[in-house]
Amino acid sequence: MSNIVRDSDVVELNDPPYFSYGEKVRARRTIRNDGTYAGKEIGDVLARKGELGYVVSIGTFLQQFYIYGVEFTESGNRVGMKRKELEPVVSRDDIDIPLPE
């Protein structure tokens, strides 16, 4: 019998996605192929730490996490990533949100 290992007890799906479509993001760590990326060998680098990309899709995994499809500009790879593996390029504090009148 196999057990599914969850990263935490937090269910991200209780809240809206952290990142938005088209948002520019940065990889927080190097991502390697775990065997799920077609056309690449297991262990091949898909995105390097610090590489920039854009969120092109938002899906879910294990009814717990959002998975952000990120198109990385340098490598050209589209990689599914969790929130903890990404950081926004523009600080959330720097975004001007218009106040209701």
C-alpha positions as CSV (number, residue, x, y, z in Angstrom):
1,M,0.0,0.0,0.0
2,S,1.5,3.4,-1.0
3,N,1.0,6.6,1.0
4,I,0.6,10.0,-0.6
5,V,2.9,12.4,1.1
6,R,1.4,15.8,1.4
7,D,3.6,18.9,2.0
8,S,1.4,20.2,4.7
9,D,-2.1,20.1,6.1
10,V,-2.9,23.4,4.4
11,V,-5.5,23.2,1.7
12,E,-4.6,26.1,-0.7
13,L,-7.9,25.6,-2.6
14,N,-9.8,27.2,0.2
15,D,-8.4,30.5,-1.0
16,P,-8.1,32.0,-4.5
17,P,-4.9,31.3,-6.4
18,Y,-1.9,33.4,-5.2
19,F,-0.6,34.1,-8.7
20,S,-2.6,35.4,-11.6
21,Y,-2.6,34.6,-15.3
22,G,0.1,36.5,-17.1
23,E,1.9,37.4,-13.8
24,K,5.7,37.5,-14.1
25,V,7.3,35.1,-11.6
26,R,10.8,33.8,-10.6
27,A,11.8,30.2,-9.8
28,R,12.9,30.0,-6.2
29,R,14.9,26.8,-6.9
30,T,16.2,24.7,-9.8
31,I,13.5,22.4,-11.1
32,R,14.5,19.0,-12.6
33,N,12.5,16.5,-14.6
34,D,11.0,13.9,-12.2
35,G,9.9,11.8,-15.2
36,T,6.7,13.6,-15.9
37,Y,8.1,16.1,-18.5
38,A,7.8,14.5,-21.9
39,G,10.9,14.7,-24.2
40,K,13.4,15.3,-21.4
41,E,15.5,12.8,-19.5
42,I,14.9,12.3,-15.8
43,G,17.1,14.8,-13.9
44,D,17.3,17.3,-16.8
45,V,17.0,20.9,-15.7
46,L,13.6,22.4,-16.6
47,A,14.0,25.8,-14.9
48,R,17.0,27.3,-13.1
49,K,16.8,29.1,-9.8
50,G,16.1,32.7,-10.6
51,E,14.8,32.1,-14.1
52,L,11.9,34.3,-15.0
53,G,8.6,33.2,-16.5
54,Y,4.9,34.0,-16.9
55,V,1.9,32.1,-15.4
56,V,0.0,30.7,-18.4
57,S,-2.3,28.2,-16.6
58,I,-3.6,27.5,-13.1
59,G,-4.7,24.0,-12.2
60,T,-4.9,21.9,-9.0
61,F,-3.2,18.8,-7.5
62,L,-4.4,16.3,-4.9
63,Q,-7.4,18.6,-4.2
64,Q,-5.0,20.5,-2.0
65,F,-2.6,22.7,-4.1
66,Y,-2.7,25.1,-7.0
67,I,-0.3,24.2,-9.8
68,Y,0.9,27.1,-11.8
69,G,1.9,26.4,-15.4
70,V,4.8,28.7,-16.0
71,E,6.3,29.4,-19.4
72,F,10.0,30.2,-18.7
73,T,11.5,32.7,-21.1
74,E,15.1,31.5,-21.1
75,S,14.6,27.8,-21.4
76,G,11.3,27.9,-23.3
77,N,10.0,25.2,-21.0
78,R,6.5,25.2,-19.6
79,V,6.6,23.7,-16.1
80,G,3.9,23.0,-13.5
81,M,5.0,24.5,-10.1
82,K,3.7,25.0,-6.6
83,R,3.4,28.4,-4.9
84,K,6.4,27.7,-2.6
85,E,8.6,27.1,-5.7
86,L,7.8,30.6,-7.1
87,E,8.0,34.2,-6.1
88,P,6.5,37.3,-7.7
89,V,8.9,39.5,-9.6
90,V,6.9,42.6,-8.6
91,S,6.5,42.9,-4.9
92,R,2.9,42.7,-3.8
93,D,3.6,46.0,-1.9
94,D,4.5,47.7,-5.1
95,I,1.2,47.0,-6.9
96,D,-1.2,49.9,-6.9
97,I,-4.7,48.7,-6.3
98,P,-7.3,51.4,-6.9
99,L,-9.4,52.1,-3.9
100,P,-13.2,52.1,-4.4
101,E,-14.7,55.6,-4.6
